């Protein structure tokens, strides 16, 4: 009994053994022997002693070789040659030798099997030849006569592809002669192994991953080792290259169904890719896949590859505004990597509104309007027209918003047969109908990528003339010929007359062009004169004391905490006494360099900390450390050094994004540090030229009409802000008197009591107020000037005791438009003073 309480029994039968050597090689406990008279294996007690084989050899009938393999090996030797047969030997030591063409083959005990199998290794020979295989043992001597073993030379004629990625997984095809000989085959590419997947006249292997410097390559020979022979491909080297960089992805929009052709462009190396796939992952959790792999097209260009966008899983929820996803690509079915810096917007599949598509009938050249949703999110939408096992495209296709306009092409119309026309003629009233109507059913399908809508059934209609009788045709032809002759004569006369008119028209056009050129030259001269900067006016209005400088505290708070009116750093928190000791300890820790660096690194690595939070943290750091700028600068140097080192170490492709996105506290901290150090430079050096430039630009723009609502101006700096409509205007020189100024309490700055102001006839009341304030308060700082809403302006003519209070109001100019009251129509004001 064994430990499992089971009994092992060996059931055997000596008669089942077919040859003498196997019978004699059995363990003595089986008590089997070879009977010479019966030529069979039998129990010892069933075979007489004189009939038993007494020695450990079986000379009758002797060894027989039935098969040898392989039949071909390299002349360098090393091929494991296997012989199979019967009665080859009872023990391995009974084999004396094996020869191949008279050359000794080294015996190998590893592959030996009693009586039936012997293995040996061939030796090196001088040249290719063939020879018989012979075995000699104690049982006798035998020779294999069916085939000869051949010593041959192999060669490599081609290796494809020769340039591959370092990732591994690329299938390499090696062609040549006698590559299927021998017993062992190994492939080496530039010194790295290639795993064999198929062997024959053509060898296929799969590359393994190798180490290649970033942007570099590894070059070496391609070789095949067969047993002890090494054969190299001498025509060209084999090259491993780095993974190609992707510089752009277009388009970056897709749909749930996928199938949109996306082009990945780089510098070089794409032809080395034999298999490429892409899939999408969630931007918030890159471990969450949104799709299966989508196959890319075979690469034919070295700088780009085209892939189909993948289809998203049905469980992925896509909002109407689309979903942002990261792109992973899979190279050679073995390497996966995130395309850093590139994302794709996935939008819902298009949908069609079928409310207006029922019983649709249309003729050639007429438009079909298809309404629906999500037509304009992704480019490449198609409309397929199917009829009678044929397909066609629209003659014209336009997508505008959520409407597709498809103009039906003429190719849908086919001429009717004679039977059809005659049948329709008999069915209709021949006296009243002169045309026949052809109707043909077709289907409309909207396609975008892998998405294809359900077919919309429609009917094509075309009217064709009905065949007339032969007499009518002849009469019509004669009459038509006469008409043609008359028309030809008329055309000749008309052509001659038009030639004369053309000469006169050219003469008139030449004179008109001269007039236009002269007028344009005068207009350009006038505009150039208007735009000349009046330095005297600019200098008279400008005073360094009027430059609106912020104090350092206000400047810093506006930069550090944008959009906040009540800054929390200016107020003590409630109940500060209860944790004043804790704040003191924390202040000491902040002064410790290692603590502060660790704190920033920890906060920066937390995903829960938003960009806004990081900006506030950087602002609070610079505020708390501003009393010791040397320590602040030291901390900035340490943080920048670590940020740059981490970026270069993790991914060189992210270096170009460094200091651009302000994704880290360090980047915002650097911005705040620069803000603090630039204040004195802005106030002492750059502030005054910038303010003068602003005043000069403002003065130039206000020389012409400015749209009060949109801000577009005749003399705008950019073409996008130019007035689309030319407005006539004239200058108005008005005398302005200051009656009372309750807003200015600073006696150091006194406004003018009166001055002459240049206004435009098209200025609104608020625009006129602004120009008046700039002129009257030219020596007053901007922060102390009143706004247009703070002052009232009365219009008064000389010699009149009454006046008009000028206010902005709308009044109609046409049925569908309004305009503001301007200085040219001040009497159209409702309040009279």
Secondary structure as UniProt FT lines:
FT   TURN            3..4
FT   HELIX           14..16
FT   HELIX           20..24
FT   HELIX           28..30
FT   STRAND          32..35
FT   TURN            36..39
FT   STRAND          40..43
FT   HELIX           44..46
FT   HELIX           49..51
FT   STRAND          64..69
FT   STRAND          72..74
FT   TURN            75..76
FT   STRAND          80..86
FT   HELIX           92..94
FT   STRAND          95..100
FT   TURN            101..102
FT   STRAND          103..113
FT   TURN            114..116
FT   STRAND          117..121
FT   STRAND          129..137
FT   TURN            138..139
FT   STRAND          140..152
FT   STRAND          155..160
FT   STRAND          163..165
FT   TURN            166..167
FT   STRAND          171..177
FT   TURN            179..180
FT   STRAND          185..189
FT   TURN            190..191
FT   STRAND          192..198
FT   STRAND          202..207
FT   TURN            214..215
FT   STRAND          217..226
FT   TURN            227..228
FT   STRAND          229..241
FT   STRAND          246..250
FT   STRAND          253..255
FT   TURN            256..257
FT   STRAND          261..266
FT   HELIX           270..272
FT   STRAND          276..282
FT   TURN            286..287
FT   STRAND          294..296
FT   TURN            302..303
FT   STRAND          304..308
FT   TURN            314..315
FT   TURN            320..321
FT   STRAND          323..331
FT   TURN            332..334
FT   STRAND          335..347
FT   STRAND          351..352
FT   TURN            355..356
FT   TURN            358..359
FT   STRAND          360..363
FT   TURN            364..365
FT   STRAND          367..373
FT   STRAND          382..387
FT   TURN            388..389
FT   STRAND          390..393
FT   STRAND          396..400
FT   TURN            401..402
FT   STRAND          403..407
FT   HELIX           410..412
FT   HELIX           418..427
FT   TURN            430..432
FT   STRAND          435..448
FT   TURN            449..450
FT   STRAND          451..452
FT   STRAND          456..465
FT   HELIX           470..530
FT   HELIX           535..541
FT   HELIX           544..546
FT   HELIX           552..560
FT   TURN            562..563
FT   HELIX           568..570
FT   TURN            574..575
FT   HELIX           576..579
FT   HELIX           580..590
FT   HELIX           593..604
FT   TURN            607..608
FT   HELIX           611..625
FT   TURN            626..627
FT   HELIX           629..650
FT   HELIX           652..657
FT   TURN            658..660
FT   HELIX           665..681
FT   HELIX           682..686
FT   HELIX           687..701
FT   TURN            702..703
FT   TURN            708..710
FT   TURN            714..715
FT   HELIX           719..721
FT   STRAND          731..737
FT   TURN            742..743
FT   TURN            747..748
FT   STRAND          754..760
FT   TURN            761..762
FT   HELIX           765..776
FT   TURN            777..779
FT   HELIX           782..784
FT   HELIX           788..790
FT   STRAND          793..795
FT   TURN            798..799
FT   STRAND          804..806
FT   STRAND          810..812
FT   STRAND          818..820
FT   HELIX           823..825
FT   TURN            826..827
//
